[in-house]
Amino acid sequence: MRWLDVCGPPGVGKSTLCDADWPPRGIPPRDHFPAEWGDFVECVDGLLARINGHRSIGACRSMVGRSFRKMAAVAALDDSRVYVQTGFAQRGLGIGWRMTDMKMNVEPLRDFFRLMPKSVGVVLLRADVETVQARNVARGKDRSFMVPLMADSMALLAESVAPLLELDTGESVDTNRERIAAFACARAAES
């Protein structure tokens, strides 16, 4: 199965755009990764070692492992549809905000985004910082502190990944879903 990797800061609207069609735990995980992911696995291990002292390293390792198992299952599925959900790009942003929080340069993430298994492409969701932070507070799971910490990683992703679709989630959900579907369809036809 091919996939479109959707990413952005917490509260930007990833779940709103993706979960209706593809529930986050809707695909049973797989513990065996494709052999061609070897260099990417090594890169991720190196980045996780860099942030090993971060207060949230346990959560980061857990999310990275879950994404690897999910994306391995997606890659193995014999299905003509395009899976549209968070995946590796979101994990890169998660490693990146922790690097920024630890006063590290995020430049090593360039290799992450270059080696990251890509299928159809990446969708980077954006909204103004105040809106995203307010959404975090309103939903009662306030992770608004991560929003400014992701800025450098998001800029690096935008420079490093192609094909890339950037969307402002200040637009309507229906409009953005249509844009994502059109991008997925066009990219799937080309790949």
Contacts in CASP RR format, 6 or more apart in sequence:
PFRMAT RR
TARGET T0000
AUTHOR 0000-0000-0000
METHOD contacts of the structure
MODEL  1
MRWLDVCGPPGVGKSTLCDADWPPRGIPPRDHFPAEWGDFVECVDGLLAR
INGHRSIGACRSMVGRSFRKMAAVAALDDSRVYVQTGFAQRGLGIGWRMT
DMKMNVEPLRDFFRLMPKSVGVVLLRADVETVQARNVARGKDRSFMVPLM
ADSMALLAESVAPLLELDTGESVDTNRERIAAFACARAAES
1 74 0 8 1.000
1 75 0 8 1.000
1 76 0 8 1.000
1 77 0 8 1.000
1 78 0 8 1.000
1 79 0 8 1.000
1 80 0 8 1.000
1 81 0 8 1.000
1 82 0 8 1.000
1 83 0 8 1.000
2 82 0 8 1.000
2 83 0 8 1.000
2 119 0 8 1.000
2 120 0 8 1.000
2 188 0 8 1.000
2 191 0 8 1.000
3 71 0 8 1.000
3 74 0 8 1.000
3 75 0 8 1.000
3 82 0 8 1.000
3 83 0 8 1.000
3 84 0 8 1.000
3 85 0 8 1.000
3 87 0 8 1.000
3 119 0 8 1.000
3 120 0 8 1.000
4 82 0 8 1.000
4 83 0 8 1.000
4 84 0 8 1.000
4 119 0 8 1.000
4 120 0 8 1.000
4 121 0 8 1.000
4 122 0 8 1.000
4 123 0 8 1.000
4 180 0 8 1.000
4 183 0 8 1.000
4 184 0 8 1.000
4 187 0 8 1.000
5 85 0 8 1.000
5 86 0 8 1.000
5 87 0 8 1.000
5 88 0 8 1.000
5 89 0 8 1.000
5 90 0 8 1.000
5 116 0 8 1.000
5 118 0 8 1.000
5 119 0 8 1.000
5 121 0 8 1.000
5 122 0 8 1.000
5 123 0 8 1.000
6 14 0 8 1.000
6 17 0 8 1.000
6 18 0 8 1.000
6 84 0 8 1.000
6 85 0 8 1.000
6 86 0 8 1.000
6 87 0 8 1.000
6 89 0 8 1.000
6 90 0 8 1.000
6 122 0 8 1.000
6 123 0 8 1.000
6 125 0 8 1.000
6 180 0 8 1.000
7 14 0 8 1.000
7 86 0 8 1.000
7 87 0 8 1.000
7 89 0 8 1.000
7 90 0 8 1.000
7 92 0 8 1.000
7 93 0 8 1.000
7 122 0 8 1.000
7 123 0 8 1.000
7 124 0 8 1.000
7 125 0 8 1.000
7 157 0 8 1.000
8 14 0 8 1.000
8 90 0 8 1.000
8 93 0 8 1.000
8 124 0 8 1.000
8 125 0 8 1.000
8 126 0 8 1.000
8 150 0 8 1.000
8 154 0 8 1.000
9 93 0 8 1.000
9 132 0 8 1.000
9 146 0 8 1.000
9 147 0 8 1.000
9 150 0 8 1.000
9 154 0 8 1.000
10 132 0 8 1.000
10 136 0 8 1.000
10 141 0 8 1.000
10 143 0 8 1.000
10 144 0 8 1.000
10 146 0 8 1.000
10 147 0 8 1.000
11 127 0 8 1.000
11 132 0 8 1.000
11 135 0 8 1.000
11 136 0 8 1.000
11 139 0 8 1.000
11 143 0 8 1.000
12 125 0 8 1.000
12 126 0 8 1.000
12 127 0 8 1.000
12 132 0 8 1.000
12 135 0 8 1.000
12 169 0 8 1.000
13 125 0 8 1.000
13 127 0 8 1.000
13 135 0 8 1.000
13 169 0 8 1.000
14 86 0 8 1.000
14 90 0 8 1.000
14 125 0 8 1.000
15 24 0 8 1.000
16 169 0 8 1.000
16 173 0 8 1.000
17 84 0 8 1.000
17 125 0 8 1.000
17 169 0 8 1.000
17 173 0 8 1.000
17 176 0 8 1.000
17 177 0 8 1.000
17 180 0 8 1.000
18 24 0 8 1.000
18 84 0 8 1.000
18 85 0 8 1.000
18 86 0 8 1.000
19 85 0 8 1.000
21 84 0 8 1.000
22 83 0 8 1.000
22 84 0 8 1.000
22 85 0 8 1.000
24 85 0 8 1.000
24 86 0 8 1.000
27 70 0 8 1.000
27 73 0 8 1.000
27 74 0 8 1.000
27 77 0 8 1.000
27 83 0 8 1.000
28 73 0 8 1.000
29 66 0 8 1.000
29 69 0 8 1.000
29 70 0 8 1.000
29 72 0 8 1.000
29 73 0 8 1.000
30 69 0 8 1.000
30 72 0 8 1.000
30 73 0 8 1.000
30 76 0 8 1.000
31 69 0 8 1.000
31 72 0 8 1.000
32 72 0 8 1.000
33 41 0 8 1.000
33 68 0 8 1.000
33 72 0 8 1.000
34 72 0 8 1.000
34 75 0 8 1.000
34 76 0 8 1.000
34 117 0 8 1.000
36 117 0 8 1.000
37 72 0 8 1.000
37 117 0 8 1.000
39 115 0 8 1.000
40 88 0 8 1.000
40 112 0 8 1.000
40 115 0 8 1.000
40 116 0 8 1.000
40 117 0 8 1.000
41 68 0 8 1.000
43 111 0 8 1.000
43 112 0 8 1.000
43 115 0 8 1.000
44 64 0 8 1.000
44 91 0 8 1.000
44 95 0 8 1.000
44 112 0 8 1.000
47 92 0 8 1.000
47 95 0 8 1.000
47 99 0 8 1.000
47 108 0 8 1.000
47 109 0 8 1.000
47 112 0 8 1.000
48 57 0 8 1.000
48 60 0 8 1.000
48 61 0 8 1.000
48 64 0 8 1.000
48 95 0 8 1.000
50 99 0 8 1.000
50 104 0 8 1.000
50 108 0 8 1.000
51 57 0 8 1.000
51 60 0 8 1.000
51 95 0 8 1.000
51 98 0 8 1.000
51 99 0 8 1.000
51 102 0 8 1.000
51 104 0 8 1.000
53 102 0 8 1.000
54 60 0 8 1.000
54 98 0 8 1.000
54 101 0 8 1.000
54 102 0 8 1.000
56 98 0 8 1.000
57 98 0 8 1.000
60 94 0 8 1.000
60 95 0 8 1.000
60 98 0 8 1.000
63 91 0 8 1.000
63 94 0 8 1.000
64 91 0 8 1.000
64 95 0 8 1.000
67 86 0 8 1.000
67 87 0 8 1.000
67 88 0 8 1.000
67 90 0 8 1.000
67 91 0 8 1.000
70 87 0 8 1.000
71 87 0 8 1.000
71 88 0 8 1.000
71 117 0 8 1.000
74 83 0 8 1.000
75 117 0 8 1.000
75 119 0 8 1.000
77 83 0 8 1.000
82 119 0 8 1.000
82 120 0 8 1.000
82 184 0 8 1.000
82 185 0 8 1.000
82 188 0 8 1.000
84 123 0 8 1.000
84 180 0 8 1.000
84 184 0 8 1.000
88 116 0 8 1.000
88 117 0 8 1.000
89 113 0 8 1.000
89 116 0 8 1.000
89 122 0 8 1.000
89 124 0 8 1.000
89 157 0 8 1.000
89 161 0 8 1.000
92 109 0 8 1.000
92 112 0 8 1.000
92 113 0 8 1.000
92 116 0 8 1.000
92 153 0 8 1.000
92 157 0 8 1.000
93 150 0 8 1.000
93 153 0 8 1.000
93 154 0 8 1.000
93 157 0 8 1.000
94 146 0 8 1.000
94 150 0 8 1.000
94 153 0 8 1.000
95 109 0 8 1.000
95 112 0 8 1.000
95 153 0 8 1.000
96 106 0 8 1.000
96 109 0 8 1.000
96 149 0 8 1.000
96 150 0 8 1.000
96 152 0 8 1.000
96 153 0 8 1.000
97 146 0 8 1.000
97 149 0 8 1.000
97 150 0 8 1.000
97 153 0 8 1.000
98 149 0 8 1.000
99 105 0 8 1.000
99 106 0 8 1.000
99 108 0 8 1.000
99 109 0 8 1.000
99 153 0 8 1.000
100 106 0 8 1.000
100 149 0 8 1.000
100 150 0 8 1.000
100 151 0 8 1.000
100 152 0 8 1.000
100 153 0 8 1.000
101 149 0 8 1.000
106 152 0 8 1.000
106 153 0 8 1.000
106 156 0 8 1.000
107 156 0 8 1.000
109 153 0 8 1.000
109 156 0 8 1.000
109 157 0 8 1.000
109 160 0 8 1.000
110 156 0 8 1.000
110 159 0 8 1.000
110 160 0 8 1.000
113 156 0 8 1.000
113 157 0 8 1.000
113 160 0 8 1.000
113 161 0 8 1.000
114 160 0 8 1.000
116 161 0 8 1.000
118 161 0 8 1.000
119 191 0 8 1.000
120 163 0 8 1.000
120 183 0 8 1.000
120 184 0 8 1.000
120 187 0 8 1.000
120 188 0 8 1.000
120 191 0 8 1.000
121 161 0 8 1.000
121 163 0 8 1.000
121 164 0 8 1.000
121 165 0 8 1.000
121 183 0 8 1.000
121 187 0 8 1.000
122 157 0 8 1.000
122 161 0 8 1.000
122 163 0 8 1.000
122 164 0 8 1.000
122 165 0 8 1.000
123 164 0 8 1.000
123 165 0 8 1.000
123 166 0 8 1.000
123 167 0 8 1.000
123 180 0 8 1.000
123 183 0 8 1.000
124 154 0 8 1.000
124 157 0 8 1.000
124 158 0 8 1.000
124 164 0 8 1.000
124 165 0 8 1.000
124 166 0 8 1.000
124 167 0 8 1.000
125 166 0 8 1.000
125 167 0 8 1.000
125 169 0 8 1.000
126 154 0 8 1.000
126 166 0 8 1.000
126 167 0 8 1.000
126 168 0 8 1.000
126 169 0 8 1.000
127 168 0 8 1.000
127 169 0 8 1.000
127 170 0 8 1.000
129 147 0 8 1.000
129 148 0 8 1.000
131 170 0 8 1.000
132 144 0 8 1.000
132 147 0 8 1.000
133 144 0 8 1.000
133 147 0 8 1.000
134 144 0 8 1.000
136 142 0 8 1.000
136 143 0 8 1.000
136 144 0 8 1.000
136 147 0 8 1.000
137 144 0 8 1.000
157 164 0 8 1.000
158 164 0 8 1.000
158 166 0 8 1.000
163 183 0 8 1.000
163 187 0 8 1.000
165 179 0 8 1.000
165 180 0 8 1.000
165 183 0 8 1.000
167 176 0 8 1.000
167 179 0 8 1.000
167 180 0 8 1.000
169 176 0 8 1.000
END
